[in-house]
Every structure is written in structure tokens, then in C-alpha cells.
């Protein structure tokens, strides 16, 4: 059996599945690059839309935002309302970060 992909899925699915529970969709990941001491960068706040469309758990196979805080692996999955609340927290955090940047110009 083959399963069509949602348009946001970036993993090609040309394989056939023995069981529908094996089907997973993954969207393109986004992240923030931060400089590392000694050079290079680290990717943080990685997020992507994922879906296990035939899952039999409480979310009924709905798409969710998968979050990886520091590159060590997925730490949570957020559905629409929780993902929007998290995005609002990020905006507030960015405002506070920008305010702290103003302190960097002040001399002791």
C-alpha cells in the first residue's frame, strides 16, 4: 500500500508499508544558528512539523510541531494552540534579549 504525502512533507515516500502505523511525515526543519566559543555554530530551537497520520493515540494522528531545544533530540511535541503559545513566548523572549543588548553599550 502507498500513502500520499501532505504538501509540507519533505521526506519522499516511495516505499510501500506493511502497516499504516509505520507511516510518518516530516516537514522542513528550522533553527537558530548561534556562534560557539572557539568558532563554528550550533543550531538551537530546532522545529519541524511531524505527523504519524495513522497513530492510535490521543492526538488522533494530527500534525504537531516537534521541538529540539539544543540538537540533542526532540524534547516535546506541540499541537496548534500550544505551538502558538510557545511562539508568543519566543517573541517575548526576543524582546527581552533585545533590551539586554542595550546594556552592552554602557560603560561601568
MODELLER restraints for C-alpha pairs under 7 A, 6 or more apart:
rsr = mdl.restraints
at = mdl.atoms
rsr.add(forms.Gaussian(group=physical.xy_distance, feature=features.Distance(at['CA:1:A'], at['CA:16:A']), mean=5.23, stdev=0.5))
rsr.add(forms.Gaussian(group=physical.xy_distance, feature=features.Distance(at['CA:1:A'], at['CA:17:A']), mean=5.79, stdev=0.5))
rsr.add(forms.Gaussian(group=physical.xy_distance, feature=features.Distance(at['CA:2:A'], at['CA:15:A']), mean=6.90, stdev=0.5))
rsr.add(forms.Gaussian(group=physical.xy_distance, feature=features.Distance(at['CA:2:A'], at['CA:16:A']), mean=5.09, stdev=0.5))
rsr.add(forms.Gaussian(group=physical.xy_distance, feature=features.Distance(at['CA:2:A'], at['CA:17:A']), mean=6.62, stdev=0.5))
rsr.add(forms.Gaussian(group=physical.xy_distance, feature=features.Distance(at['CA:8:A'], at['CA:27:A']), mean=5.41, stdev=0.5))
rsr.add(forms.Gaussian(group=physical.xy_distance, feature=features.Distance(at['CA:9:A'], at['CA:25:A']), mean=5.59, stdev=0.5))
rsr.add(forms.Gaussian(group=physical.xy_distance, feature=features.Distance(at['CA:9:A'], at['CA:26:A']), mean=5.14, stdev=0.5))
rsr.add(forms.Gaussian(group=physical.xy_distance, feature=features.Distance(at['CA:9:A'], at['CA:27:A']), mean=4.55, stdev=0.5))
rsr.add(forms.Gaussian(group=physical.xy_distance, feature=features.Distance(at['CA:10:A'], at['CA:26:A']), mean=6.14, stdev=0.5))
rsr.add(forms.Gaussian(group=physical.xy_distance, feature=features.Distance(at['CA:10:A'], at['CA:27:A']), mean=5.32, stdev=0.5))
rsr.add(forms.Gaussian(group=physical.xy_distance, feature=features.Distance(at['CA:10:A'], at['CA:28:A']), mean=6.04, stdev=0.5))
rsr.add(forms.Gaussian(group=physical.xy_distance, feature=features.Distance(at['CA:11:A'], at['CA:25:A']), mean=6.87, stdev=0.5))
rsr.add(forms.Gaussian(group=physical.xy_distance, feature=features.Distance(at['CA:11:A'], at['CA:26:A']), mean=6.25, stdev=0.5))
rsr.add(forms.Gaussian(group=physical.xy_distance, feature=features.Distance(at['CA:20:A'], at['CA:54:A']), mean=5.93, stdev=0.5))
rsr.add(forms.Gaussian(group=physical.xy_distance, feature=features.Distance(at['CA:21:A'], at['CA:54:A']), mean=5.41, stdev=0.5))
rsr.add(forms.Gaussian(group=physical.xy_distance, feature=features.Distance(at['CA:21:A'], at['CA:55:A']), mean=5.88, stdev=0.5))
rsr.add(forms.Gaussian(group=physical.xy_distance, feature=features.Distance(at['CA:23:A'], at['CA:52:A']), mean=6.04, stdev=0.5))
rsr.add(forms.Gaussian(group=physical.xy_distance, feature=features.Distance(at['CA:23:A'], at['CA:53:A']), mean=6.88, stdev=0.5))
rsr.add(forms.Gaussian(group=physical.xy_distance, feature=features.Distance(at['CA:24:A'], at['CA:51:A']), mean=5.65, stdev=0.5))
rsr.add(forms.Gaussian(group=physical.xy_distance, feature=features.Distance(at['CA:24:A'], at['CA:52:A']), mean=4.52, stdev=0.5))
rsr.add(forms.Gaussian(group=physical.xy_distance, feature=features.Distance(at['CA:24:A'], at['CA:53:A']), mean=6.77, stdev=0.5))
rsr.add(forms.Gaussian(group=physical.xy_distance, feature=features.Distance(at['CA:25:A'], at['CA:50:A']), mean=5.52, stdev=0.5))
rsr.add(forms.Gaussian(group=physical.xy_distance, feature=features.Distance(at['CA:25:A'], at['CA:51:A']), mean=5.02, stdev=0.5))
rsr.add(forms.Gaussian(group=physical.xy_distance, feature=features.Distance(at['CA:25:A'], at['CA:52:A']), mean=6.39, stdev=0.5))
rsr.add(forms.Gaussian(group=physical.xy_distance, feature=features.Distance(at['CA:26:A'], at['CA:49:A']), mean=5.93, stdev=0.5))
rsr.add(forms.Gaussian(group=physical.xy_distance, feature=features.Distance(at['CA:26:A'], at['CA:50:A']), mean=4.49, stdev=0.5))
rsr.add(forms.Gaussian(group=physical.xy_distance, feature=features.Distance(at['CA:26:A'], at['CA:51:A']), mean=6.58, stdev=0.5))
rsr.add(forms.Gaussian(group=physical.xy_distance, feature=features.Distance(at['CA:27:A'], at['CA:48:A']), mean=5.50, stdev=0.5))
rsr.add(forms.Gaussian(group=physical.xy_distance, feature=features.Distance(at['CA:27:A'], at['CA:49:A']), mean=4.90, stdev=0.5))
rsr.add(forms.Gaussian(group=physical.xy_distance, feature=features.Distance(at['CA:27:A'], at['CA:50:A']), mean=6.12, stdev=0.5))
rsr.add(forms.Gaussian(group=physical.xy_distance, feature=features.Distance(at['CA:28:A'], at['CA:48:A']), mean=5.84, stdev=0.5))
rsr.add(forms.Gaussian(group=physical.xy_distance, feature=features.Distance(at['CA:29:A'], at['CA:46:A']), mean=6.46, stdev=0.5))
rsr.add(forms.Gaussian(group=physical.xy_distance, feature=features.Distance(at['CA:29:A'], at['CA:47:A']), mean=5.43, stdev=0.5))
rsr.add(forms.Gaussian(group=physical.xy_distance, feature=features.Distance(at['CA:29:A'], at['CA:48:A']), mean=4.46, stdev=0.5))
rsr.add(forms.Gaussian(group=physical.xy_distance, feature=features.Distance(at['CA:30:A'], at['CA:46:A']), mean=5.50, stdev=0.5))
rsr.add(forms.Gaussian(group=physical.xy_distance, feature=features.Distance(at['CA:30:A'], at['CA:47:A']), mean=5.42, stdev=0.5))
rsr.add(forms.Gaussian(group=physical.xy_distance, feature=features.Distance(at['CA:30:A'], at['CA:48:A']), mean=6.48, stdev=0.5))
rsr.add(forms.Gaussian(group=physical.xy_distance, feature=features.Distance(at['CA:31:A'], at['CA:43:A']), mean=5.87, stdev=0.5))
rsr.add(forms.Gaussian(group=physical.xy_distance, feature=features.Distance(at['CA:31:A'], at['CA:44:A']), mean=5.71, stdev=0.5))
rsr.add(forms.Gaussian(group=physical.xy_distance, feature=features.Distance(at['CA:31:A'], at['CA:45:A']), mean=5.34, stdev=0.5))
rsr.add(forms.Gaussian(group=physical.xy_distance, feature=features.Distance(at['CA:31:A'], at['CA:46:A']), mean=4.22, stdev=0.5))
rsr.add(forms.Gaussian(group=physical.xy_distance, feature=features.Distance(at['CA:31:A'], at['CA:47:A']), mean=6.45, stdev=0.5))
rsr.add(forms.Gaussian(group=physical.xy_distance, feature=features.Distance(at['CA:32:A'], at['CA:43:A']), mean=5.54, stdev=0.5))
rsr.add(forms.Gaussian(group=physical.xy_distance, feature=features.Distance(at['CA:32:A'], at['CA:44:A']), mean=5.27, stdev=0.5))
rsr.add(forms.Gaussian(group=physical.xy_distance, feature=features.Distance(at['CA:32:A'], at['CA:45:A']), mean=6.08, stdev=0.5))
rsr.add(forms.Gaussian(group=physical.xy_distance, feature=features.Distance(at['CA:33:A'], at['CA:41:A']), mean=6.01, stdev=0.5))
rsr.add(forms.Gaussian(group=physical.xy_distance, feature=features.Distance(at['CA:33:A'], at['CA:42:A']), mean=5.58, stdev=0.5))
rsr.add(forms.Gaussian(group=physical.xy_distance, feature=features.Distance(at['CA:33:A'], at['CA:43:A']), mean=4.68, stdev=0.5))
rsr.add(forms.Gaussian(group=physical.xy_distance, feature=features.Distance(at['CA:33:A'], at['CA:44:A']), mean=6.42, stdev=0.5))
rsr.add(forms.Gaussian(group=physical.xy_distance, feature=features.Distance(at['CA:34:A'], at['CA:41:A']), mean=5.28, stdev=0.5))
rsr.add(forms.Gaussian(group=physical.xy_distance, feature=features.Distance(at['CA:34:A'], at['CA:42:A']), mean=5.33, stdev=0.5))
rsr.add(forms.Gaussian(group=physical.xy_distance, feature=features.Distance(at['CA:34:A'], at['CA:43:A']), mean=6.45, stdev=0.5))
rsr.add(forms.Gaussian(group=physical.xy_distance, feature=features.Distance(at['CA:35:A'], at['CA:41:A']), mean=4.34, stdev=0.5))
rsr.add(forms.Gaussian(group=physical.xy_distance, feature=features.Distance(at['CA:35:A'], at['CA:42:A']), mean=6.38, stdev=0.5))
rsr.add(forms.Gaussian(group=physical.xy_distance, feature=features.Distance(at['CA:36:A'], at['CA:42:A']), mean=6.46, stdev=0.5))
rsr.add(forms.Gaussian(group=physical.xy_distance, feature=features.Distance(at['CA:43:A'], at['CA:70:A']), mean=6.77, stdev=0.5))
rsr.add(forms.Gaussian(group=physical.xy_distance, feature=features.Distance(at['CA:43:A'], at['CA:71:A']), mean=6.55, stdev=0.5))
rsr.add(forms.Gaussian(group=physical.xy_distance, feature=features.Distance(at['CA:44:A'], at['CA:69:A']), mean=5.55, stdev=0.5))
rsr.add(forms.Gaussian(group=physical.xy_distance, feature=features.Distance(at['CA:44:A'], at['CA:70:A']), mean=4.68, stdev=0.5))
rsr.add(forms.Gaussian(group=physical.xy_distance, feature=features.Distance(at['CA:44:A'], at['CA:71:A']), mean=6.32, stdev=0.5))
rsr.add(forms.Gaussian(group=physical.xy_distance, feature=features.Distance(at['CA:45:A'], at['CA:67:A']), mean=6.80, stdev=0.5))
rsr.add(forms.Gaussian(group=physical.xy_distance, feature=features.Distance(at['CA:45:A'], at['CA:68:A']), mean=5.90, stdev=0.5))
rsr.add(forms.Gaussian(group=physical.xy_distance, feature=features.Distance(at['CA:45:A'], at['CA:69:A']), mean=4.54, stdev=0.5))
rsr.add(forms.Gaussian(group=physical.xy_distance, feature=features.Distance(at['CA:45:A'], at['CA:70:A']), mean=6.34, stdev=0.5))
rsr.add(forms.Gaussian(group=physical.xy_distance, feature=features.Distance(at['CA:46:A'], at['CA:67:A']), mean=5.79, stdev=0.5))
rsr.add(forms.Gaussian(group=physical.xy_distance, feature=features.Distance(at['CA:46:A'], at['CA:68:A']), mean=4.98, stdev=0.5))
rsr.add(forms.Gaussian(group=physical.xy_distance, feature=features.Distance(at['CA:46:A'], at['CA:69:A']), mean=6.17, stdev=0.5))
rsr.add(forms.Gaussian(group=physical.xy_distance, feature=features.Distance(at['CA:47:A'], at['CA:65:A']), mean=6.43, stdev=0.5))
rsr.add(forms.Gaussian(group=physical.xy_distance, feature=features.Distance(at['CA:47:A'], at['CA:66:A']), mean=5.48, stdev=0.5))
rsr.add(forms.Gaussian(group=physical.xy_distance, feature=features.Distance(at['CA:47:A'], at['CA:67:A']), mean=4.65, stdev=0.5))
rsr.add(forms.Gaussian(group=physical.xy_distance, feature=features.Distance(at['CA:47:A'], at['CA:68:A']), mean=6.32, stdev=0.5))
rsr.add(forms.Gaussian(group=physical.xy_distance, feature=features.Distance(at['CA:48:A'], at['CA:65:A']), mean=5.61, stdev=0.5))
rsr.add(forms.Gaussian(group=physical.xy_distance, feature=features.Distance(at['CA:48:A'], at['CA:66:A']), mean=5.39, stdev=0.5))
rsr.add(forms.Gaussian(group=physical.xy_distance, feature=features.Distance(at['CA:48:A'], at['CA:67:A']), mean=6.98, stdev=0.5))
rsr.add(forms.Gaussian(group=physical.xy_distance, feature=features.Distance(at['CA:49:A'], at['CA:63:A']), mean=6.45, stdev=0.5))
rsr.add(forms.Gaussian(group=physical.xy_distance, feature=features.Distance(at['CA:49:A'], at['CA:64:A']), mean=5.54, stdev=0.5))
rsr.add(forms.Gaussian(group=physical.xy_distance, feature=features.Distance(at['CA:49:A'], at['CA:65:A']), mean=4.62, stdev=0.5))
rsr.add(forms.Gaussian(group=physical.xy_distance, feature=features.Distance(at['CA:49:A'], at['CA:66:A']), mean=6.04, stdev=0.5))
rsr.add(forms.Gaussian(group=physical.xy_distance, feature=features.Distance(at['CA:50:A'], at['CA:63:A']), mean=5.59, stdev=0.5))
rsr.add(forms.Gaussian(group=physical.xy_distance, feature=features.Distance(at['CA:50:A'], at['CA:64:A']), mean=5.53, stdev=0.5))
rsr.add(forms.Gaussian(group=physical.xy_distance, feature=features.Distance(at['CA:50:A'], at['CA:65:A']), mean=6.33, stdev=0.5))
rsr.add(forms.Gaussian(group=physical.xy_distance, feature=features.Distance(at['CA:50:A'], at['CA:66:A']), mean=6.35, stdev=0.5))
rsr.add(forms.Gaussian(group=physical.xy_distance, feature=features.Distance(at['CA:51:A'], at['CA:61:A']), mean=6.35, stdev=0.5))
rsr.add(forms.Gaussian(group=physical.xy_distance, feature=features.Distance(at['CA:51:A'], at['CA:62:A']), mean=6.18, stdev=0.5))
rsr.add(forms.Gaussian(group=physical.xy_distance, feature=features.Distance(at['CA:51:A'], at['CA:63:A']), mean=4.39, stdev=0.5))
rsr.add(forms.Gaussian(group=physical.xy_distance, feature=features.Distance(at['CA:51:A'], at['CA:64:A']), mean=6.30, stdev=0.5))
rsr.add(forms.Gaussian(group=physical.xy_distance, feature=features.Distance(at['CA:52:A'], at['CA:61:A']), mean=5.24, stdev=0.5))
rsr.add(forms.Gaussian(group=physical.xy_distance, feature=features.Distance(at['CA:53:A'], at['CA:61:A']), mean=4.24, stdev=0.5))
rsr.add(forms.Gaussian(group=physical.xy_distance, feature=features.Distance(at['CA:53:A'], at['CA:62:A']), mean=6.37, stdev=0.5))
rsr.add(forms.Gaussian(group=physical.xy_distance, feature=features.Distance(at['CA:54:A'], at['CA:61:A']), mean=5.51, stdev=0.5))
rsr.add(forms.Gaussian(group=physical.xy_distance, feature=features.Distance(at['CA:55:A'], at['CA:61:A']), mean=4.84, stdev=0.5))
rsr.add(forms.Gaussian(group=physical.xy_distance, feature=features.Distance(at['CA:64:A'], at['CA:77:A']), mean=6.00, stdev=0.5))
rsr.add(forms.Gaussian(group=physical.xy_distance, feature=features.Distance(at['CA:64:A'], at['CA:78:A']), mean=5.41, stdev=0.5))
rsr.add(forms.Gaussian(group=physical.xy_distance, feature=features.Distance(at['CA:64:A'], at['CA:79:A']), mean=4.72, stdev=0.5))
rsr.add(forms.Gaussian(group=physical.xy_distance, feature=features.Distance(at['CA:65:A'], at['CA:77:A']), mean=5.49, stdev=0.5))
rsr.add(forms.Gaussian(group=physical.xy_distance, feature=features.Distance(at['CA:65:A'], at['CA:78:A']), mean=5.03, stdev=0.5))
rsr.add(forms.Gaussian(group=physical.xy_distance, feature=features.Distance(at['CA:65:A'], at['CA:79:A']), mean=6.27, stdev=0.5))
rsr.add(forms.Gaussian(group=physical.xy_distance, feature=features.Distance(at['CA:65:A'], at['CA:83:A']), mean=6.58, stdev=0.5))
rsr.add(forms.Gaussian(group=physical.xy_distance, feature=features.Distance(at['CA:66:A'], at['CA:74:A']), mean=6.33, stdev=0.5))
rsr.add(forms.Gaussian(group=physical.xy_distance, feature=features.Distance(at['CA:66:A'], at['CA:76:A']), mean=6.09, stdev=0.5))
rsr.add(forms.Gaussian(group=physical.xy_distance, feature=features.Distance(at['CA:66:A'], at['CA:77:A']), mean=4.60, stdev=0.5))
rsr.add(forms.Gaussian(group=physical.xy_distance, feature=features.Distance(at['CA:66:A'], at['CA:78:A']), mean=6.58, stdev=0.5))
rsr.add(forms.Gaussian(group=physical.xy_distance, feature=features.Distance(at['CA:67:A'], at['CA:74:A']), mean=5.40, stdev=0.5))
rsr.add(forms.Gaussian(group=physical.xy_distance, feature=features.Distance(at['CA:67:A'], at['CA:75:A']), mean=5.87, stdev=0.5))
rsr.add(forms.Gaussian(group=physical.xy_distance, feature=features.Distance(at['CA:67:A'], at['CA:76:A']), mean=5.55, stdev=0.5))
rsr.add(forms.Gaussian(group=physical.xy_distance, feature=features.Distance(at['CA:67:A'], at['CA:77:A']), mean=6.27, stdev=0.5))
rsr.add(forms.Gaussian(group=physical.xy_distance, feature=features.Distance(at['CA:68:A'], at['CA:74:A']), mean=4.35, stdev=0.5))
rsr.add(forms.Gaussian(group=physical.xy_distance, feature=features.Distance(at['CA:68:A'], at['CA:75:A']), mean=5.46, stdev=0.5))
rsr.add(forms.Gaussian(group=physical.xy_distance, feature=features.Distance(at['CA:69:A'], at['CA:75:A']), mean=6.89, stdev=0.5))
